[in-house]
Every structure is written in structure tokens, then in C-alpha cells.
Amino acid sequence: MRVIEIEGGKGPAEALRLAERPQPTPAPGEIRIRVRAAGVNRPDIVQRLGHYPAPPGASDILGLEVAGEVDAVGEGVTRWKIGDRVCALLGGGGYADYAVVDARHALPVPDNLDFVQAAALPETVFTVFTNVFEGGGLKAGETLLIHGATSGIGVMAIQMAKAAGARVIATSRGAAKAEAALTLGADVSLDATDGDLLAAIKAEGGADVVLDMVGAAYAELNLNALKPGGRWVVIATLTGALAQIDLMRVMLKRIVLTGSTLRSRSTDEKARLTAAVEQTIWPWVASGKVCAKVEATFPLEQAAVAHQRLEAGDHVGKIVLTL
């Protein structure tokens, strides 16, 4: 089968090369997917650079989400049969013609979605559900502040928060992205490069939950923007991981600071999350209330170009490889 490998084990986007490997065989409890589309995510870039190794037992091939047809079924799997359309969250292995995955980590592709749209869902949906709804406890009537609102995760967070009955304040860099976030459903969209961002957020009443992909540079802003009892959820640290915060203000405002990663969780925990996502979020997907916005697609052999596009940072939504 065709796969994308990293020449030299790590490097720039140009290090991504098309190669061939044997097809994987599903172990008991696993399914093999004939991959038709694979999502491209920022963790793929971090892994390519050598800073985010695959967890023990996972494929060293990049790719954390795919969509396609079930091609083979391991012993003990009863839910899926050959030919079923599925999308799945992977520990790795998505940039390939075939991928194996724990059968409990797959979801049915709704009839209203094609494989490209379906492949753009798992990583963002799972991340938003885990962090905004479980970690952040977002409820109907509350306000979610999203930094990096036009990223793949940001776009999904806007839709899922609105579907849950919450209000959304979006921040992004530049007037064009701010306008795009409004089009995507944000109630308020702020250009982070224009004027006093904190004052603008406070003028909108502040936030109950912050979804933070920025990190250190926004630590003080987030602490000030949160309402008493607010929840600050960190999922990336693009401006650095070390921040100085006033713990007394955390105490006085009763702020909860939390964060998580998804890839390193146990197979059983990912199975639990998959079941929760299918019960809570998948009806929104099937109805069209929540959908992936795909900015661009590239054939598998152009994975390097897809990474360059993601690294440039001017995209709105997801980038997907097609096979």
C-alpha cells in the first residue's frame, strides 16, 4: 500500500515522501479501513518536526483521522461489516491506503456526508467535546470564548457551542478571518490585531469558558476575560507553554484551569469518548447542524503541500488528503 513517510525521521514539509509498505492486518477487536480521505492536523506537523512521537503501539505513519470503507474485520468485532462507511480517530497511520483501528473508535458516516467531510470530523469533534463540554462544562446560555476561531478546531467549536445553546465570542488574526468567524456562526467576532482585545471581550460581558490554543501570550488576557467561576481550557501553546499568572486572582474568581491531550489516552478511554460523541454530537452531525468546513483537499502524494498550507496559517477550517 502507499504511505507517506518522513525522510530522515523528521524534518520540514519537504521531507514527506510517498513510499510503500505491506497492508496492516487487523488484530482481534480491530477493523481495517480502506482510507478514502485523511484529515491533516497541527499535531501531524509537530510529529513531523520530531516533537510529538507516536504513543507505544501506534503506527509511526502520520494521520490521526480517516474516513473510508471497512475492508477487513478482526476477531470479536460484531458491530462492523465489510463495506460499512466509517470515520475513525487513530493513534497514527492515517496517511496511507489502509489503516487499522480499534473497532470501538469508529463512527458511522452519516448519509449526508462524503468521505472528505467525514474525515475532517473525528479529531476536531473529539477535541472540542472532551475539552469544551467535558473539561469546560459548557452549558446552554453560557458564553464560550474561542481563540484561533478559524482553525479546524475553532470552526468546530463555534458550531458545537451554538448547537448546545451557548453564545460564542471568537477571536482571530485579521479582518478577513474575523468576518469568516461571523459567517461560521459566532455571535461576536474580534480581530485580535485591532485595538484592545481584552476591552472588547469585557464589553461583551466576558466568558464562562475559554478555549485556548494560544498559550503564554494570552494567559493574562484569559484570566481577566473570565467571569467568576469560569473555566480556562488549554489545548495548545502556540506562543509558548510557560506563563506567569496571579494565583490569588485565580482563587478570588474561582477559576478552573485545565487542559488535556487526546492521543495518549488509553484505548478504553477513547472508546468511552467515541460512545459519548456518538450519543451527544452525532445527531447534530446527521442533521447538518454541525459539519466540517473543508478549506482545501490534496491527493495523498501532495502531503507536503498540504502541510505547507496548514503551516502558512491562512486557512479557514480543515485540510484533507484524498486517496
Disulfide bonds with the S-S distance in Angstrom:
none
